Amino acid sequence: MEKNTKECPNCKKKTSNNSKSCSSCGLNLDSDENYMRAKEETDNGNDSFLSELNKIAGGSGKVELRLRDLVVNVFKKHTPEERENTFICGTAKTSPKEGEICSKWPKPWLFSRVFFLFAITFAGLVALLKIFENILAYPGIIFIGALIIPFSLLIFFWEVNAPRNINIFDVVKIFFFGGVFSLLITMILSRVVYVRNVDYIGAIMIGIIEESAKFIVVAYFLKGSKEKYILNGLLLGAAVGAGFAVFETAGYAFAYGFQIPTMMRIIYTRGILAFGGHIVWAAMYGAALVMVKEDNRLKFKYITNIKFLKYFIIAVALHAVWDMPISNTSNLPIIQGILTIIAWIVILILISTGLKQISSLSYSNRV
């Protein structure tokens, strides 16, 4: 190794001695290096819940997903250099080759900063409307309010994408295009299959229509051979679902015009419930589609594969039950809360499976 370089303990990439973070995986080399070296061999993942999910995920990779991995870096101080290194991931010059992909994933943190940025912006707009009675803040409240949770969650999935082969511009592009075109396809399908009432049968039909519409768009973005990692499918599915969720929420809020209390209630309620809705549903079958097609171009046989259909049916079922008029004596969305937990158990299984795939591919390329 050259004297003026050092090796990142996370991804083994060489970087300058003066660099505070790894240019490949974004690891903070100043504060995290000793910690990682000490923990790498002794930390065996005592989280029993995640251990069970890792067993369900299967795979030959050695990476074990732990719940604390999802938040451990959120509460740490990060430098502007780390933020910049994260945002430049996925370009032609920064995407690692298959054998150089980190065997341990860079734990997400940027999504929390994006959330606080939008939250502060939203609070300022609300202040303009309520304190100064400035109606010019009204459109901003609708759009930023609809955007806070879905886009922050999308950044989370982008950080989880360990291959680092999809840049932020492409993610935002899919977010906008995917959201709009999935809504357009939904409207077309709704004209073909008209749902008169949102009863139990109607809820099932809505679940089938909306998830089919989103799937068509997700499949389009995953049709090539480049997107061969399970975590790629998880990200692109989440991007389409996030766009759908934002535009739908903004539309519902706008439909109530200047009925401010109702509009704000819609934004708050749908924002909180976005954790278990369109984003994670689309992420499920996006990941499942890549799981079956691998590095091949998309063919019809992959869509009829039982492994893919299993996850698609789960997404449709979660969506259908979500919309069903199930009686609830409490004002709290208990049913939606339970469905959110179920959805995230599935997502954690898919993340674990994706990390094991990366670990297995990285190992096979080194031997």
N, C-alpha and C positions, 0 to 999 in steps of 0.2 A: 504494500500500500504506500502511496506517495506520502511524504512527510507533511505536506500542507493539506491533507485530506483526512477525514475520519469516516468510519463506517456507521451507518444508521443501525441501531440494534433491532429495529422493527422490520425493515425491508432489506437490509444489507447493502443498500445503495451507498456509494461513496459521495461524500459532500465536503465542502470546504470547512476547514477548522474554524473559520470565522462565522460560519452560518449558524443561526440560532435554531433553525428548523430544517427538516429534511425536505428537499425539493421534490421528492418522489411521493412520499406518503404524508407529509405535513407534520410529522412528529416533532414536538418541542424538545430539541436536543439538550437544552440547558436544564430543564426541570424534570424531564421524564426519563432520561437515559439511565441513571442509576436505579431508578425505580423499576424499570423494565428488566434490566439485567438481573436484579435481585429476585424479581417475581417470575421470570420466564419459566423457570424449572419447578418452582415450589407452588405456584398458583394452579391448583388442579380443578378449580371451578366447583366450589361447594354448594352452589345454588341448586338445590335438589329439583326445583321446578324446571329450570332450564336444562338440567341434566336429563330429565325425562324427555324434553322436547328434542334435545340433541340425539337421543336414542331413536326417537320417531323419525327424525330427519334422515338418519342413516348416513351412507356415504363413507368413503375411505379416507377423507381428509382428517387432519389432526386438530383443526381449529374447533374450539368449544365456545359457543356463544353464552355469555353471562349477562344477566339483566343490568348489572352495574355498568357494563360496557356501553349501554345506551345513554348514560347520563354522567359518567365519571369525568368527562372532559368539559362538561357544561359549566361547572363551577370553578374551573381553572382560568387564570388570566392568560390571554393569548395575544401575541404580538401582531402588528400589521403585516409582518412578513409571513406569518402562518396563514393569515386570512388570504393574502395574495397567492400563496402557494396552493391553497385550496381552490381558489377560483380559476386558476389557470389549468387545472387538471382536465384531461380529456382532449387536449389539442394534439395535433400531429407530432409536436415536439415533446410533449410531456406524458403521453400515454405509454405506459411501460409495456415491454414485450411480455409474452405469456410466461416465459421462464423467470421474468423479473418482477412479476406481480407479488405484492406483499403477501406473505403467508399468514400474517396477522393483520386484521383490518384496522385502519385508522378510525378511532372511536369518534362518533359525530358530536359536534358542538356548535357549528356555525348556524344551525337551524334555530337555536335559542336566541342568537343575536338578531337574526332576521325577524323572529317573532317580536322581540322587544322594539325593534325599529318600527314595524307596522303598528304595534300597540300604542306607542307614543304618538305616532302620526294620527291614529284614530282618535286618541284622547284629545289632541289639539283641535281636530275637526269638530268633535262633539262640543268642546268648549266654545268654539266659534258659533255654533248653532244655538246652544242653550243659554249661554251667558250674554252674547252679543246679538243673538237673534239674526244671524247672518245666514240667509237661506242659500247663499252661494256655496256653503259647506255641504249642502245636502247630497249632491252627486258623489263627492269624495267620501262621505260617510258610508254610502251604500257600497261603493266599490272596494274601499280599503277594509271596511267591516267584513265584506264577503271574502276578502283575500287573506286576512291574517292567518287563520288556522290552516286552510288548504295549502297555501304557498309555503308556509313554514314547514309543514309536514312533507311537502315535496322536496325541499332542501334536505330534510332528514334522509329521505330515500336516496337522494343524490349522493350524500356523504356515505351512506351504507354501501353504495356501489363500489366495492373494493377494486375491481379491475381498472377503475379510473379511465375508462375509454370513451366516455360520453361527456362532452363539454357543456357548460352551463347555458350557452346560447342555444344549442340543440334542445336542451331540456325546456327552456322557456318557449321555444318555437313549438314544440309538441304540446306544451301546456295551452297555448292560445289556439293553435290550429285544431288540436285534438278536442279541446273543449267545445269549440264552435261546431265542428263537423259531427261530433257525436250527438250534439243537440239537434242538428239538422236531420240526421238519420233517425233519431228518436221521433221527430215530428212526422217524418215520412212513414215510419212503421206504425205510428199512432193513427194515421189516416187509413192504413190497411186493416189494422186490428183496433177497432174503436172500443175504448173502455168507458162504459157509461157511468159506473159508480165505483168508488174505491172501497168495495167490500172485500171479502176474503178472496173470491175469484179475481176481482179486479186488481187486488194487490199482487197476486201471482202474475197476472198478465203484464202489469207495470214493471215488475221485476225482470220478466223475460225480455220485454221490449227495450228497456233502458240498458240492461247489461249486454244485450245483443248489439245494440247500437255502439256502445263503447268498445265492445270486443272487435267489431269490424274495423274501427279506427286503430285500436291497439295492434291488431293483426297486420294492418298496413305498415305500421312503423317497425314491426318485427319480421317483416317478410324476407329480409335478406339473410345472408350467412354471417355477417359481421357480428350481429347481436346473438352471441352464442352462450353467454353467461346467464345463469338464473337471475342474478342480481340486476342484469340489464333489463330483463323482462319485468322485474319488480318495479324498477325505476320508471320505465316508459309507460307501464300500465298506470302507475301512480300519477304520472304527468297528465295523461288523458283524463283520469278520474278527477284530478284536482281542477282542471279547466272546466269540466262539466259542473262540478260542485260550485265553483265561484260564480259562473254565469247564471246558474239556476238560482242560487241564493240572492244575487243582485236583482234578478228578475222578480222574485217573490217580494223582496223589499220594495222595489219600485212600484209594484202593482198596488201598494197601499197609499201611493201618493204622499201627501203631507200629514198623514196620520202618524206622527212621530212616535208615540208610545208603541204602537203596533209594529212599525218598521224596526225600531230598536229591539223589540222582543224577538222578531224574526232573525235579525242579525246575530244576537247573542245566542239564541237557542240553536240555530243551524250551525253557528261557528263551533260551539262546544261539541255538538253531535257529529261534526265533520270528521272527528277522530275515528269514528267507526262506520263511515258511510262510503260514498262513491270512490274515494281515493283508495282505500284498502281493498274494496271489492275488485276494482280494476287491476290493482297490483297483484292480486291472487292469480287471476287467469293470465296476466302478462308473464309472470314467473313460470306458471305451469306450461304455457305454450313453448317457452324457450327450453324448459326441462325436457320436452318430448322431441322438439325439432333439432336441438343441439346446434351444431354449426352448419346445418343444411338450410337451403332455401325453403320457405314455407310451402307445404303441400296440403291438400285436403285431408290426407290420411292422418296428419298430425292433429287436426281439429277433431277427428273422430276417435282419437286415442283415449282410452278409458282414464289414463292418468291425468290428462288435461281436462276431460269432461267432469271428473270428480271435483276439481277446484272450481270450474265454471258453475256447476250445479250448486256448490256451497255458496258461491257469491249470489246467485239468483235466489236461493232459499233465504239467505240473510236479508236481502233486499225486500223480498216478499213479506216476510214476517215483520220487518221494520215498518212497512206501510199498512199492515193489517189493523183493523179497528178493534184491537184486543182491549177489553175493559181494564181500566186501571184506576183504583180508588185514590191513588196518590197523584199529586201534581208533578211529581218527578218522573222523568222518562225512564222508568225501571226496565221495561222491555228493551229499549234501545241501548241502555247501559249493559245489559247482559249480552246482547248481540255484539256490542263493541268488544267486550272481553273475548268472546268466541273468535271474532275476526282477528284480533291481535295474537291470539294463540296460533292461528293458522299462519299469520304473517311471520311470527318468530320462528316457526318451523321452516318456512321458506327461506328466511334469512340464514338460519343455521345450515340448511341444505346448500344454499348458494356459497357460503363461506367454506364449507367442506369441499365443494367442487373446485373453488379457487385453490385451496390448499393442495388438493390432489393433483391438479394440473401443474401447479408450480413445482411440486415434488417430482412428478414424472419428467418434467423438462430439465431438471437438474441432474438426474441420474442417467 
